[in-house]
Amino acid sequence: MQEIKIPELAESITEGTIAEWLVKEGDKVEKGDAIVELETDKVNVEVNSEFTGVVTEIISAEGEDVSVGDTIGKLDENGEAGASSGNEESKKEEEAPKEEPKKESAGESKQEAAPEQNNGNVIASPAARKRARELGIDLSEVQTRDPLGRVRPEDVTAHNNAPKNESAPSKPAKKEEPKSEKTEFDKPVERVKMTRRRQTIAKNLVEVQHNTAMLTTFNEVDMTSVMELRKQRKDKFLEKNGVKLGFMSFFAKAVVGALKEFPLLNAEIQGNELVIKKFYDIGIAVSTDDGLVVPVVRDADRKDFAGIEQDIVDLGKKARDNKLSLNDLQGGSFTITNGGTFGSMMSTPILNAPQVGILGMHNIIKRPIAMPDDSIEVRPMMYIALSYDHRIVDGKEAVQFLVRIKQMLEDPYDLLLEG
């Protein structure tokens, strides 16, 4: 008999939640087969069988939290498909208790144990308890005249013979008891356990608020030139590259250009040192049913627009299908998030620690804008936001960084040529 254990997954993952068993008791599995899907704080991971055999017992059910090294099931290398010792044991356990209720002569001590549990701290003589069982009476409803509160047989008899309207006053007290166990809500609510990933997201966001000096600065971008350029090039771009020309590649290229001019926004703090990164791995926030994840476009400075767009499409699909690997999520140097896809007009994005900068994109809205010649034109405008860690980035640098992005997006032809 072999134990099915949670293996070492990655250096940063020590525990998870069983999302789904891919096999059931009695199934035959081969060495290397995926047998269970584990939800971790970063990605979903399939655990493969280390042996060939039959699953005889599933110890940890779906939804249970487990740690590396925990035994979650058992496998018989010599077993036959359809056999399950776990099922046999459960059958024995189900059969065993059936014999106990038949032993009515086992004495009153065992029989009295149940009424004591049902009736809380009620004090009653053995004879009174026996009489209450015979009449089907709850001892907690019986009133006694004993000064010490002890219920006697005659009290049970009196309770049984009393008219129903006389015994009724004792019932409301029982109905009121559960109120102390209810929540603070008087109206219906639903309680849903947070997923491990959502718990981790919540924990990380709170830590960022506590451990950084986060500020946000805003600007606005006239998207006219970007939209005209996309309109001119989108058909040829799609035909040539097999992927659509979106807004994100423009912003990714503009971010890389601005990071080269303001390198402290491409850094992180380690102890008393600044680690200034000489690479440009840009995280792109993606919304999924389980929460926000940030897969990383590697070496965005070396990719053209088509390469960035293809990476974004591929990573987005993997995120929604829960197929992201740890490598897809680790090591980003700066993050872009686009709340505009959901209609957000303005927001203050939270840093993706240990990064010190995140750019927020928002909805494009046509607004009347005063032009340099004092004329008024309706232009497609977008508010952009930069949240930054004020411990290492000064306000001047942050504002200039955002202004530089604005300048490149309002004159995107150089970006496209450089790309």
C-alpha positions, 0 to 999 in steps of 0.5 A, a space after each residue: 500500500 502506497 500513500 498519495 502525498 502532496 509533493 514539493 511544488 515550488 519554493 514559494 508554495 507550501 500549501 494549497 486547497 484540493 480543488 478537484 479529485 480527477 480519480 475516485 476510489 477503485 480507479 486504476 492509475 498509471 505512474 505519471 497520471 494526473 490524479 488531483 488538482 490543487 489550488 494554490 495562492 498563485 496557480 492551479 497545479 495537477 498532482 501526478 501519481 508516483 505509482 501504478 495501482 488502484 486508488 483504495 482510499 481518498 483521505 482529503 476531500 475537495 475543499 480541504 486545505 493541505 500542506 506539502 507532505 500531507 497524505 491525501 489518499 492511498 494506492 494499492 500497487 497490487 490492487 484490481 480496478 473497482 476494489 476499495 478498502 476505504 469503501 469496505 471499511 466504511 461499510 463495516 463502520 455503518 454496519 457496526 452501530 446497527 447492533 447497539 440500539 437492539 441492546 435495550 437491557 444494557 442498563 440505564 446509564 448508556 440510555 441516560 447519556 443521550 437525554 443529558 446531551 439533549 437536555 443540557 444541564 437538566 438535573 433529573 433522577 434516573 426514574 424521571 429520565 426513564 419516564 420522560 423517554 417513555 412519554 417522549 417528553 423533553 426534560 428541559 420543558 418540565 417544571 419542577 417544584 424541587 427547590 434544587 431544581 431536580 426533576 422527579 418522576 411526578 414532575 414528568 407525570 404532571 407535565 404530561 397530564 397538564 393541558 397543552 395551554 399550560 405547558 405552552 409558556 415553556 416553548 417560546 424560551 426554546 425558540 428564542 435560544 437560536 437567536 444568540 447563535 445567529 449572525 448580526 444580520 436580521 435579513 437573509 445572507 449567504 456565507 461563502 468561503 473565500 478561495 485560497 487565491 482570493 485570501 492571498 490577494 486580500 492579504 497581499 493588498 493589505 500588506 502593500 498598503 501597510 508597507 509602502 508609501 503609496 501615492 497616485 498621480 493622474 494625467 489625461 491622454 488624447 487618444 486621437 492619434 492612437 485610434 487613427 493609427 489603429 484604424 489605418 493599420 488594423 487590417 494589414 496588421 491582423 493579416 500579417 501577424 494573425 493577431 489584432 492591434 490593441 491598445 495595450 501594445 501601445 501602452 506597453 511600448 510607452 511604459 518601456 520607453 518611460 522606464 528607460 528614462 526614469 529607471 527608479 520606477 523599474 526598481 524594488 527595495 531589498 533591505 537597505 538597497 535599491 535593485 534597479 532592473 535592467 530588463 523590462 518584464 511588464 505585468 499585464 493584469 487580467 481579471 478571472 473568475 477567481 480574482 485578478 492575476 498578473 501574468 508577465 510579458 517577458 522582454 517587452 523592450 525586445 518585442 514588436 507590437 505583434 509579439 506583445 499582442 500575441 503574448 497578451 492574448 496567450 497569457 489572457 487565455 491561460 489565465 481564464 482557463 486556469 493554465 498559468 504556470 508559476 513562471 508566467 506570474 513571477 519576476 515582473 518589473 512593472 505592471 499595467 492594469 486596464 480598468 477601462 475595459 469594465 467602464 472605469 473612469 478613474 481609479 488609484 491602482 494598488 502596487 503589485 509588490 515588490 514593484 514600485 510602480 503601476 500604470 492604470 488605464 481607464 475608459 475612453 470618453 469623448 470630451 470637449 477639449 480646448 485646442 492650442 488655437 483656442 478652438 474647441 474640439 471633441 476628442 477621445 480622452 483617457 485618464 491615466 494613473 500612476 501609483 508609485 512607492 514614494 520611498 524611492 520615487 519622488 513626486 517630480 519623477 512620477 509626474 514626469 514619467 506620466 507626462 512622458 507616457 502621455 507624449 508618446 501616446 499622443 504621437 505614437 508613430 515613433 513608437 510604432 517605428 521603433 517597435 
